[in-house]
Amino acid sequence: MPTSSLAPVPALPAMGVFTLLRALFKRPRRPLPSALPELVTEYRLDSLPLDDIARYRSAFGFNGERVPLTWWYLLAQRPHLATMLEPAFPFRIVGLVHMDNALEEHGAAAPGQPMLIRTMLRLLPPSSSGALRCVLETTGTADGVPVFSCASTYLIRRGSRGGTKPAEPEVTSPAAPIAQWTLDAGAGRRYARLSGDWNPIHLARWSARLMGMRAPIIHGMHTLAASCAAIEKDRGRQVMRIACRFRAPVALGSSVTLRAGPDGEFVVESGDKVAVTGNCSLR
């Protein structure tokens, strides 16, 4: 898409302190609507932030000069938050739970090439227990050619305890551990500097407790990025598509084990818990 055709599209908003405060203090609309139309937003990115991408590669140990697959989530997260801050999204943002995420690389954007970032938010039908979820689907295109896609599902409202929950498939861990790491107390703050996501639950014990949590937890996409980099190092090939389900939080200070099977399946364990399950496709 030529640069001139992107001019009427607003610039992609940053993940700054003002945005964080708006998210923290957004109030739900009362009464909540019974239905929610699809929300669509479009933003432009004039050029890729190459220095930020290089810092991200270095932090997680990605090789080469390319854009790591999981970095595209940092780009998608900005319109995700902006879309949920729209008045038409009637729910609080604080308390939303990131349930799963899927990323796929379709092409490449040249340095200095503008991109159009389009996001659609859909409210999913309530589950049998009354749980309410939404999905945000983001695509990035350059000159009309797809570059990446990202789909994130968030839990808005938990179901009733007496409701029927869908049966979760049994998790079978691949036998071979391919990587292990330990999260120190500063891991959440370092990721916040990379991502711009300064959610208090990821930063320190005192800030997590202000949000009603016993201890700070690492961002799920930090775990996915570390897993993606480790899989690439172990297999010697780039991950082109990755999808995961976040099953349990990982506290700062925890030791983490990544197990990966021959067909792209992987499991992340923290202590005696399965924290993340997923699958990926290699180039």
N, C-alpha and C positions, 0 to 999 in steps of 0.2 A: 504494500500500500504506500503510495507516495507520501512524502512528509506533509505536503500541503493538505492532503485529505484528512490528516490527523489533527489539523489545527483546531477545528471546532470541539474536539473531544477534550475534556478536562484532564489535567496531568494526574498521574497516579499519586494518591496521597501518601505521605510518609507515615511511618510508625513512630510518631513522636509522643512526647509527654501529654500534649493536649488531646491527642487521639485516645491515649490510654485513660485519661481522666473522663473523657466523654463516655468511654465504654464502661468504666467503673460506676458511673453515676447515672447511666441510662435507666429510666424507670419503665416498667411494663405498662402498656396501654390497658385501661380498664373501661368497660369489660373487654376481655380478649375476643377477637373476632372468631367466628366459627369456621371461616375459610380464609385463605391467604393467597392472593394471586401471585404468579411467578414474578419475581423482582429481577430486573436486568439492569446492570450498570456497565458502562464502558469508560475506560481510561486509556491514556496514552503514556508510553514510556519512550522518551526521546532517544535514549541509548542505554545499553547495559552498563551497570556500575562495575567496571572491570576490576578496580581495586578491592571492592567489597567481595567480589567473587573469588579473587585470589586469596584473601584472608580466610574465606570459608573453606577453600580447598586445603589450605595449610592447617587449619584447625582440626580437620577430620582426616587428613592424610590422603586426599584424593590425588592421583597422579595426573600429569599432563596439563594442558592449558585450556581444556574445554570447560564448559559449564557443568558442574556436577548435577545429576538428575534431581537430587533432593533440594538443591538450591532454588529450583523453580517454585517450591512451596513458599519460600520467603517472599517471592514476587506475588504469588497468588494470595498470600495471607493478607496483604494490604487491601486489595479490593474486597476480600471476604469481610474484613472488619468494617470497611466503609459501607458495604451493602447492608450489613446488619445494623449499622448506625442510622440507616434511612428510617424516616418516620413510619413507613409502610411495614417495617418489621416490628411487630408489637411486643416482642419479648425482651427481657433483660439479657444482657450479654454475660455478665458475671454469673458463674454457675453452669454455663454450657460445658458439656463434656465432649471432647474430640474422640469419636468412636472409631473411625477408620479413615484411611486416606489412600488414594491411588494417584500415581504420577506416571506420565509417559512422555518421552521425548520423540518429537515427530520430525524435526529438522534443526536448522541452526540460524541464528541471527548474526549478521556481520557486525563488527564493532561500529558504533555510530548509527546503526540502522534502527529507525523507530519501530515500535511494536504497538499493536492494539491489544489491550487486555480486556476481555469480555467475561463477565460473571453472571450466572443465572442462579438464583436461590429458589428452591422449591421446598414446600412443606410436605413431608411424607404423611400418608394416612396414619392415624393412631394405631398402635399395636393392640392386640387383644387385651393387654393389661392396662391400656391407656397411655403408654409411653408415647411421647411426641418427639419427632426428629425432623431435622431439615438437612438438605444436601446443597452444597455450593459447588457448582461446576464452572471452572475457569479455563479459558483457552487463550493462548497468546499467539498472535499471527504477525508476520513481517512481510510486507508487500503482498498481503492476502494469502500467504503460505503458512500453514500451521507449524508452530515451533514447539509448543508443549501443551499438555492438558493436565489439569489437577481437579480431583473430585474429593471433597471432604464432607463427612457426615458428622453432625453434632446432635447430641441428646439435649433437648430443650427441657423436657419434663419427664421424670421417672414415672413408671407405671405403678399401679396400686400393688401392695404386697399380696393381696388375695387374687390378683389377676393371673391369667395363664401366660407364662413366658415361653417363647419359642425355644425348643431344645437346641443347645449349643453342640456342635459336633465335637467329638472327643479329640483332644490335641495329642498327637503323637510326635514327640520330639525326634528330629533327626539325630542319629547316634553321635555324629562327629562334631565336637566343639571346634570352631575355627578362629574364635577370638574371645578374649576376656578383657574387661577393663573395670576400673573402680572410679566412681564419681566422687570427687572431693567436694568440699563445702562451697567452692567458688565456681563449680561447673555451670550452675544456672545463670550466674551473672555474666560469665564469659559468653554463653550462648545468647543472652540478651543483647550484648554488645554487637554480636554478629547479626542478629535477626531484627533488632529493634523492638522485640516483644518483652516488655518489662512487667509482665504479669507478676504480682507479688508472690504467688504461690510457688514460683520457681527460684526465688532469689535468696531468702534467708529464713531462719526459723521464726524470727519475730514477725516478719512480713507475712509468712504463711499463716501464722496463728491469727493475725488480724483478719484474714480471709476465712477463718474457721477451720483451718487444717492443722493437724498435729505437727507435721514436719514438711519442709519444702520438698517438692518433687521435680525431677528433670522434665523438660518439655518432651512430649512424645516424639516430635520430629527431630530432636537431638538424637534420640535412640535410633530412629530410622536412618538418619544420616550416618551415624557411626556404623550401623549394620551394613549399609550400602557400600561404604568405603572398604569395610573388612571383606565383604563378599568379592568386590572387584580385585582386591589384593590377593585373595586366596585363589580366585579362578583365572586371574590374568586377563579378564575381559570386562568391558564396560556394561553396567546395568542400564538398559534402555527403558524398562518398565518395572515398577515396583508397586505392590499393593499390600496393605497391612491392616490388621485389626488390633487396636489398643485394648488389652484385656485387664491390665492392672497397673497402677502407678509405680514408678521406680523412684525411691527416695534418694536424695543426695546422701552420699556416704555409702551407698550400696555397691556391691560387686555384681557385675553383669556378665553373663555368658551368652554367646551367640552360637547357635548350632544351625548348620545348613546341609540340606540334602542334595542329591544329584540332579533333581528335576526343578530346581529353583525354589523349593520350599525352605523356609527358615523359621526358627523359634528363638526368641530372646527370653532368657530366664534371669530373674533376680531373686536370690535366695531360693526358697522352695516354691516360688510363684512363676507362672508363665505370664510374662508381661506383654509380649507382642508376638503375634503369629502373622506370617505373610508368605508371599511368593514373588519371584522376580524373573525377568527375562533378560538374557545377556545378548550383547551385540554379536 
